[in-house]
Amino acid sequence: MTRKTLTWTGLAVASALSLSGCVTTATPQHVAALFNCAELKQAVASADNGFDDIKGQFKETRLTRSWNTDVQAFHDACVITSAQRPDHYECFGRIDIKDPGNALAIASEELGQCLGSDWKASVGAGRAMYRSQGTDTVVTLETFLNDRHHRVATLSVFQKEVDAHALPSGQQDA
């Protein structure tokens, strides 16, 4: 092969690799990669004891009480918090899905696979709630557009279903 042929071959291979990289990065991140199923199951199991076994460093403000946790089921942005509701496990993160209108449907399907077949979902506007017989624990997934127009989600584990109900309009859980 001549030097010119090697150069063109190298450029063609580099272009192909580059294009395949572009296709991969342009494709929305698969939601299943966002959930750490083992960590989520640990948080769910911990709900029975008020999350005591996964609570880390305690912080208190005028409005909330919160604990850091090493159990990170979603985006490494999880805490245990208590404000207008009893202690609950909560995670926040961005969901990069090509079709934002179906973000909740896609994410809740993946979440259901993560939780297992014992868990059943009820899906409403912007929110999915998972329940399982034999436990009072409830898992919720809510999606919304933030102020930067990014689709984000809140994954929460509550000790009881009554605590998982959406707060009245105008109230936010800190």
Salt bridges, closest charged atoms under 4 A:
ASP52 OD1 - LYS55 NZ 3.37
ASP87 OD2 - LYS55 NZ 2.71
ASP87 OD1 - ARG65 NH2 3.12
GLU90 OE1 - HIS88 NE2 3.46
ASP96 OD1 - ARG94 NE 2.84
GLU110 OE2 - HIS30 NE2 3.57
GLU142 OE2 - ARG127 NE 3.45
GLU161 OE1 - ARG131 NE 3.02
GLU161 OE2 - HIS165 NE2 3.94
ASP173 OD2 - ARG85 NE 3.40
ASP173 OD2 - HIS88 NE2 2.88
